[in-house]
Amino acid sequence: MLERLATSWPRRAYVKKQELEPFFESDKEDFLESLLPFRHLPQYQACSPELRSRVLSCGWLMYNAKTVQIETEIVNPACLDIIKGAMPGLRSADSQKAVCETMVDEVYHVHLVEQASRLTRGRRGLDGIVIPRFNLVRHMQERLQGCSEPWQGRMIQFATAVVSEIFISDYLHLLSESQEIQSFNRMTVAAHRHDEMVHSPLFKSLAQLFSHELTEQQRAVFADVLPEPVVWFADRELDIWLSLLRQIGFPQAEEMIQECRSAGAADLTTLDYSQIVTLAEEIGLLDSAAARDSFSRQGLIA
């Protein structure tokens, strides 16, 4: 699998194709209303079309910012650990080549979405919008701070990257095929998803190779860590939404987000986490009662 993915990169990677030319359609919104966590609430339903459009533009900027943070703070640092030879089972030439190519892909994705965000900020008058750190990244960083050994930190980083790379294709799916939003936005997401469809099996393969060379202690830690990023990825990022709504002067923003909080911080129904459970079964992580308990605590298995 790794050899096939590594050798196919020059033909299939989007960084090797002609770059998208930015363009703007004044008659289309930037983001899908169906992806707003508060779309059914009366405060949002009562707002003007102009304010609603600004909310949707903020949704697009937030979507892109989350992509950038995933790529730069989760995936690429994990790739660097592999390139440095610090990850068991991932020191082969095929592993190294595939991971180097992935890093090029991810940096290009940052370029794609930052280009799209600059276009939106300029056209919509949102240059001053500041987007805080996402809970997905914050939870990982907090978990890293609790590590007593460097290998544990590398494992947490890798587990979060594996989960993120498996889920991100579904995360990008709706926008990549929508005819309702700006065509350039849709094309940007589709280009990103084109590469991520390959990254998902790649990171599954890396996880399989990695797990085979772990000690019993290390396998136990990996089994305990792997389900956690699933819940982190499913976080609805309501704190980010509240910050953005305040910045654009949305009335009753606090009240509306507080109503959203009553439904919980994370929504696992938005994710097909069966892929993570299947991966854990395939590499034998669920063979122990302690590991199954870890997955059960996160709500991934009964």
C-alpha positions in Angstrom: 0.0 0.0 0.0 2.7 2.5 1.0 4.8 1.7 -2.1 1.7 2.2 -4.4 0.7 5.5 -2.7 4.2 6.9 -2.8 4.9 6.1 -6.4 1.5 7.4 -7.6 2.0 10.9 -6.0 3.5 12.6 -9.1 0.3 11.7 -11.1 -2.4 12.3 -8.5 -1.3 15.0 -6.1 -3.1 18.3 -6.5 0.1 20.3 -6.0 1.2 18.8 -9.3 -1.8 20.1 -11.2 -2.7 23.6 -12.5 -3.4 26.0 -9.7 -7.0 27.2 -9.2 -7.6 30.8 -10.3 -9.6 32.8 -7.6 -12.9 34.3 -8.7 -16.0 35.6 -6.9 -19.7 35.2 -7.5 -21.8 37.9 -5.9 -25.0 35.9 -6.0 -23.8 33.0 -3.9 -23.1 32.5 -0.2 -19.7 31.3 1.1 -20.9 28.4 3.3 -23.8 25.9 3.8 -26.4 27.0 6.3 -27.0 23.3 7.1 -23.6 23.2 8.8 -24.4 25.9 11.3 -25.0 24.5 14.8 -27.6 27.1 15.6 -29.5 27.2 12.2 -32.8 26.2 13.8 -32.7 28.6 16.7 -35.0 31.7 16.7 -32.1 34.2 17.2 -30.6 33.1 13.9 -33.9 32.7 12.1 -34.9 36.3 13.0 -31.7 38.0 11.7 -31.5 40.0 8.5 -30.4 38.5 5.2 -27.3 40.7 5.3 -26.3 39.5 8.8 -27.1 35.9 7.8 -24.7 36.2 4.9 -22.0 37.5 7.2 -22.5 34.6 9.6 -22.1 32.2 6.6 -18.9 34.0 5.6 -17.6 33.6 9.1 -18.5 29.9 8.9 -16.3 29.6 5.8 -13.4 31.4 7.4 -13.8 29.2 10.5 -13.9 26.0 8.3 -10.7 27.1 6.6 -8.9 28.0 9.8 -9.7 24.6 11.3 -8.2 23.0 8.2 -5.0 25.1 8.6 -4.7 24.2 12.3 -5.2 20.5 11.6 -2.5 20.6 8.9 0.0 22.7 10.7 -0.4 21.7 14.4 -1.5 18.1 14.1 -0.6 16.4 10.9 2.7 17.9 9.9 4.3 17.6 13.3 3.4 13.9 13.3 4.9 13.6 9.9 8.1 15.3 11.1 8.4 12.7 13.9 8.2 10.0 11.3 10.8 11.6 9.1 13.2 12.0 12.1 13.0 8.2 12.6 11.4 8.6 16.0 8.3 6.4 15.3 8.7 2.6 15.6 7.8 0.7 12.4 7.9 3.7 10.2 11.5 4.0 9.2 11.3 2.2 5.8 12.0 4.0 2.6 8.4 3.7 1.5 7.2 5.2 4.8 9.6 8.1 4.6 8.8 8.8 1.0 5.0 8.7 1.4 5.2 10.9 4.5 7.5 13.5 2.8 4.9 13.7 -0.1 2.1 14.0 2.4 3.8 17.0 4.0 4.0 18.7 0.6 0.3 18.0 0.1 -0.6 19.5 3.5 1.4 22.7 3.0 -0.2 23.1 -0.4 -3.7 22.7 1.2 -2.8 25.5 3.6 -2.0 27.6 0.6 -5.3 26.7 -1.1 -7.5 27.5 1.9 -5.6 30.6 2.9 -6.0 31.9 -0.6 -9.8 31.3 -0.4 -10.0 33.0 3.0 -8.2 36.1 1.8 -10.6 36.4 -1.1 -13.6 36.1 1.3 -12.2 38.5 3.8 -11.5 41.1 1.2 -14.9 40.8 -0.6 -17.0 40.5 2.5 -15.2 43.2 4.6 -14.0 40.7 7.2 -10.3 41.5 7.3 -10.4 42.1 11.0 -11.9 38.8 12.0 -9.7 36.9 14.5 -10.2 33.1 14.8 -9.0 31.5 18.1 -7.4 28.1 18.6 -9.9 25.2 18.0 -10.8 22.8 20.8 -9.5 19.9 18.6 -6.0 21.4 18.9 -6.4 22.6 22.5 -7.4 19.2 23.7 -4.4 17.5 22.1 -2.0 20.1 23.5 -3.5 19.6 27.0 -3.0 15.9 26.7 0.6 16.4 25.5 1.3 18.5 28.6 0.4 15.6 30.8 3.0 13.2 29.3 5.9 12.0 31.4 7.9 10.5 28.5 8.7 12.0 25.0 7.5 8.8 23.2 4.0 9.3 24.8 3.8 12.8 23.4 4.7 11.5 19.9 2.1 8.8 20.2 -0.6 11.3 21.1 0.4 13.5 18.2 0.4 10.5 15.8 -3.0 9.2 17.1 -4.6 12.6 16.6 -3.1 12.8 13.1 -4.4 9.4 12.2 -7.9 10.2 13.4 -7.9 13.6 11.7 -6.7 12.2 8.4 -9.4 9.4 8.5 -12.2 11.9 9.2 -11.2 14.9 7.1 -12.5 13.5 3.8 -16.0 13.2 5.3 -15.6 16.7 6.8 -14.9 18.1 3.4 -17.5 16.1 1.5 -20.6 18.3 1.7 -18.9 21.5 0.6 -16.9 19.7 -2.1 -20.1 18.8 -4.0 -22.4 21.7 -3.2 -23.8 23.9 -6.0 -25.2 26.4 -3.5 -22.0 28.0 -2.4 -19.3 30.0 -4.2 -17.9 27.8 -7.0 -14.3 28.8 -6.0 -15.0 27.7 -2.4 -16.4 24.4 -3.7 -13.5 23.8 -6.0 -11.0 24.6 -3.2 -12.5 22.0 -0.9 -12.8 19.5 -3.8 -9.1 19.9 -4.5 -8.2 19.4 -0.9 -10.5 16.3 -0.6 -8.9 14.8 -3.7 -5.7 14.4 -1.8 -7.2 13.5 1.5 -9.0 10.5 0.0 -5.5 9.1 -0.4 -4.2 10.3 3.0 -6.8 8.3 4.9 -5.6 4.8 3.7 -2.0 6.0 4.0 -2.4 6.9 7.7 -4.3 3.6 8.3 -1.3 1.8 6.8 1.1 3.8 8.9 -0.9 3.0 12.1 -0.8 -0.7 11.3 3.0 -0.7 10.8 3.5 1.5 13.9 1.4 -0.8 16.1 3.3 -3.9 15.1 6.6 -2.7 16.7 5.2 -1.4 20.0 6.0 -2.9 23.3 3.1 -4.1 25.4 3.3 -1.0 27.5 3.3 1.2 24.4 0.4 -0.7 22.8 -1.7 -0.2 26.0 -1.0 3.6 25.8 -1.9 3.7 22.1 -5.1 1.9 22.8 -6.0 4.3 25.5 -5.1 7.4 23.4 -6.6 6.5 20.0 -10.3 7.0 20.8 -9.8 10.4 22.4 -9.2 12.4 19.2 -12.5 11.1 17.8 -14.4 13.1 20.4 -12.1 16.0 20.0 -12.7 16.0 16.2 -16.5 15.9 16.8 -16.4 19.0 19.0 -18.8 21.6 17.7 -16.4 24.4 18.5 -19.1 26.6 20.1 -16.5 28.9 21.7 -15.1 29.7 18.3 -18.6 30.5 17.1 -19.3 32.7 20.0 -16.1 34.7 19.4 -17.0 35.2 15.7 -20.6 36.1 16.4 -19.5 38.8 18.9 -17.0 40.2 16.4 -19.7 40.8 13.8 -22.1 42.2 16.3 -24.7 39.4 16.2 -27.5 40.2 18.7 -28.1 37.7 21.5 -25.1 35.6 20.5 -24.4 34.5 24.0 -28.0 33.4 24.5 -28.0 31.5 21.2 -24.7 29.7 21.8 -25.8 28.8 25.4 -28.9 27.1 23.9 -26.5 25.1 21.6 -24.4 24.0 24.6 -27.4 22.3 26.1 -27.0 19.7 23.3 -23.4 18.9 24.3 -20.0 20.1 23.2 -19.4 17.2 20.8 -21.7 15.5 18.3 -20.4 12.0 17.4 -23.4 11.5 15.1 -21.6 13.6 12.5 -18.7 11.1 12.2 -18.4 7.6 10.8 -16.1 6.5 13.7 -16.6 2.8 12.7 -13.4 3.3 10.7 -11.4 3.9 13.9 -13.0 1.0 15.7 -12.3 -1.3 12.7 -8.7 -0.1 12.6 -8.3 -0.8 16.3 -9.6 -4.3 15.8 -7.4 -5.0 12.8 -4.2 -4.1 14.7 -5.3 -5.9 17.9 -5.8 -2.9 20.1 -9.2 -4.1 21.3 -7.9 -7.5 22.4 -7.6 -6.3 26.0 -10.4 -5.4 28.4 -8.6 -2.1 29.3 -8.5 -1.0 25.7 -12.2 -1.9 25.1 -13.0 0.1 28.2 -11.2 3.2 26.8 -13.2 3.0 23.6 -16.4 2.4 25.6 -15.7 5.5 27.8 -15.6 7.7 24.6 -18.9 6.2 23.4 -17.4 4.4 20.4 -18.3 0.8 21.4 -20.9 -0.7 23.7 
